[in-house]
Amino acid sequence: MSFGHQHSHSDPAAADYAGHRDRLLLCCAVTAAVVAAQAVGAWLTGSLALLTDAVHSAADSIGLVAAVTAAGLMLRAPSSSRTWGYRRAEILAGLLQAALLLSMGVYAVVEGVQRLSSPQEIPSVQLLAFAAAGLVGNLISLRILAGVRRENLSVRAAFLEVFADALGSAGVMAAAVIIWLTGWQQADSVAALLIAGVIIPRAAVLLRETGRILLEFAPRGLDVDQVRQHILQIDHVQDVHDLHASTVATGLPVLSAHVVLDDECFTDGCAPEKLAELRSCVAEHFDVAVEHATFQLETAAHARTERSTHA
């Protein structure tokens, strides 16, 4: 006997995304211009710091595009072939960000260390001009997002990403000024290494988090053993098996389980009442509230007929 949890797929966050989409689109356009300017500047000057910052900005622009895409995709209703819609698109974008940041960070470390002993001649004035242009673009983006950064988690994340880009541009400007005033060419490599020191840990965290979701690990903060114990404490529950928990996308944990009830629950009509208790248990008793939960209620005799079960 199965009972499914019917839950509306409408998401109040979708309205927030739609309301801030124009700001995110404008910020995307500005960030893309910054990336283009920095890439041209890195090619003309040979600056490793500017190249590293350009890739950093490019990765953040992917995050902005993902936020804008989520704004539109979250408004699309799921279909029979895409039962969760495109909610996982943000996870794929995060994986791309992580791969781009990690590869560039490692390259910057290797190349930066080599350039410390064999520095490359960097035209400081050109470097300063391109870094300043990037900083101006970052400041424009910060201004666009400043007024709404506290209203939406996605916009707040975009604001922090652009702020990190601005710090990177400021670091490149500092290196350009040092080269200009002292002629110490290694300042470019030092700036690249500092930027790499910021993006590599961030890439590692992003890779770990996207990996957890794609591999369908239990949602962070949800102890499945505790869930099992809570369920077993409900009256008339004999056993729990095939208990699985995972995350579809940010803020969307899901859970399913087979729950064995006393036989009388299926004759005296208390099964629906037990189902309500189960839903309440996973939605209210843990740090991670699971609103999308599916429980299969069954008798002990039926459980014994199942060919294979998991703990």
N, C-alpha and C positions, 0 to 999 in steps of 0.2 A: 504494500500500500504506500503510495508516494504522495507527498504533499509538496508542492513547489511554492516558493516565495515569490509572489507577484509583486513587483516593485516598479514604479514608474521610472523611466529612463530620463525624464526631464531633470535637468541639473540647474539649480539656482545660480551656480557659478557661471553658467553659459550666458546669462544676461549681463553679468559683469564683464565677461570677455568681449561680448558684442559692443558694450558701451565704451570700452577702451581700445577697440580695434583700430580706430583712425589714428590714435596717438602712437600705437605700436607700428602701424604701417609707415607713418612719417619717420619714426625713429629708425626703422629698418632702412629707409631710403638714405637717411643721413649716415648711418653706420656703413652702408654699402659704399657710399662716396668716400668715407674715411679709409676703408679697406683698400679701395682703388688707389687713393692718393699715397697711402703708405707703401703699397706694393710697387708703384712707380718709383717712389723715393728710395726704397730698398734696392731696386735695380740700378738706379742712377748713382747712388752713393756707395753701394756695396756694404751698407750697414747691417750687421747681424742683429743688432738691437731693434732696428726699425722693421726688419723682416719678421722677427719673433713677435713684435707687437702687432704687426699686420695680421699674422696668423691667429694671434689671440683675439683680435677684433673680428676676424672672419668666423672663428668658432662662436663668438658671442652673437654674431649676426645670425648664425644658424639657430641659436636659441631664440632670438627675436622672431625669426621666421616661423619657428615651431609654435611660439606663443600666438602669432597671428593666425597660423593655420588652425591651431586649436580653437581659436575664436570662431572660425567658420565651421569646422568639422563637428564641434560639439553641438552646433545648432541643427545638424543633420540627424534625422531620425534613423535608428538602426533598421536594418532590413533582414529578410530571411537568410541572406547569404553573409551578412555582416552584423551579427547579433549584438556586438558591442560598438557598432559604428566604426569610427576611425580613432577611438580613444588611445590606442597604443602607438599612434604615429609620433606622439611626443617622445616616447621611449626610444624609438628608432633614431629620432633626431638627436637625442641625448647621447646615444651610442656613437653616432657620427662625430658629435662634438668631442667626446672623450678620445676617440681615436686620433682626431686631428690635433688636439692639444697635446696628447701624450707623444705622438711622433715628432711634433715640432719642438716640444720641450727637450726630448732626448737629443735631437739634432743640435739645438742651441747649446746644450751643455757640452757635447763633443766638440763642436766647432768653436765655441767660446774658449774652451780650455786650450785648444790649439792656437787660437789667435792671441792668447795672452803672451805666448813666447814668440809668435811670428805675427805681429799686428799688421793689419791692412790699413793703407792710407785712406782716411775718411774725410771728405770735404765737409768741414764742420758747419759752414754757413748753410749749405743746401740741406744738411741733416736737420739743422735747427728749424729751417723753414717748413720742411715736411712734417716734423714732429709737432710744430706749433699748429699747423693746419689740422692734424689729427686731434690735437687737444681741443681746438675750437669746435670741431665736429662733435666730439664727446660732450662738451659743455652744452651745445645746442640740444643734444639728445637728453641730457640730464634735465634741462629746462623743460623739455616737452613732457617728461615723465614725472617731474617733481610734484606736481599738484595732485596726482592720483596714485602715488606709489604706495600709500597706506591702505588703499581700497581693495586691492586685488593681489593675491600672492604671485600670480604670473607677472604682473606689472612690477611688483616689488623686486622680483628676481631679475627682470630686465634692467631695472634701475641699478641694481648692484653690479650687474655685468658691465654696464656702460661706465659706472664709477671705477671699476677695476681697469677698464680700458684707458680711462683718463689718467689714472695713476701710472700706467705703462707709458703713455705719451709724455707725461711729465718726466719720467725717468730717462727717456730718450733725449728730451730737451736738455736735461742736466748733463748727460754725457756729451752732447754737442757743445754745450758751453764750456765744459772742462777741456775738451779737445781744442776748442777755439782759443781759450786763454792760456793753456799750458802745453798744448801739442801732445799730450799723453793719449796716444791712439787706443791704448788698452781700455779706456773708459767705455768704448762701445761694447767691447766684450763683457766687461763687468756688468753693464746695464742689461745685456742679453741674458747673462747668467742669473741676475736678480729677477728678471721677468720669468725666466724658466723656473726659478725657484717658487714662483707664485702659481704658475699654471700646471706644473707636474702633479703636486698634491691634489689640486682641484680635479685634474683629469682622472687621477686614481680613484677619488671618491665618486665621481660621475660614472666611471666604468663599473665600479663595484655596485652602485645602486641600480644602474640599468641592467647589469648582469643578474642581479637578484630577481628583478621583475621578469626578464626574459626566460630565466631558468625556473620561474614559478616557485621561488622560495616563499616561505610564509611571510606575510607582511611584517616589516620591522616594527617591533613593539607589541606584537601579538604572540603570546606563548601558547602554542597549540596544546601542550600538556595541561596547562591551566584551563583551557577551554574544555578539554575532555573531562577534567575533574568537576568543573561546574555543571556540565551536562549530566554527569553521573549522579550528582546530588539531587537532581530533580526527581520528585516522587514518580514511581512506576517506570523509571528508566532502568533497564537491566544492563545494557551494554552500548558502546559506541564503537563503530569501526568505519573504515574508509573515510576517515576525517582528513579533508584536504583544505588548505587555505593558501591563497595566492593573491597577487595584485594585478589587475588589468591595466591600470594606469594610475597616475598620481591621484590620491584621494579616493580610489575605487577598489577597496579590498573585497574579496569574495570568499565564500566558505561553503563547503558541502559535507554532508555526513550521513551515514546510515545509523539510525537510532532504534535500538530494540526496546520495545515497550512490553509491559505485562499484557497477557492475552485479553484480560477484561477491558482494556482501553479501547479495543476494537468492537466490543459488544455493548458497553455502557455509554458510548459516545464521548469519552473524555479525550480521544486522540486529538481533535482540533484544539482543545485546551492545552494539551502538552506541546503542540506545535507553536502556539502563541508564547508559551514559556520559553521554548528554545529560541525563538526569534528575539525575545526580550533579553535573554541571556547573552547572546553574542553581540547585540546592539548596544547594551547598556553597562555591562559589567567589566569591560576591559578598556584599556587606554585607546585601543584602536576599535572604533565602532564599526561593526560589519552590518551594513544594511542589506547587502545582497547575499542572502544565505538560502541554501536549498537543503531540506532534510527529507530523507526517505525513512518513513516510520514503518517498522516491520515487527512481526512476532519472532520469537526465538526459533520457531519451527522454520519460518521462511529464511531466516539468517543462515540456518544450517544447510539450506539447499543452494546457497550461492557458491559458485564454483571457486571463486578466489576473492579473498578480502585482504585489505591492508589494515595495518594497525590503526 
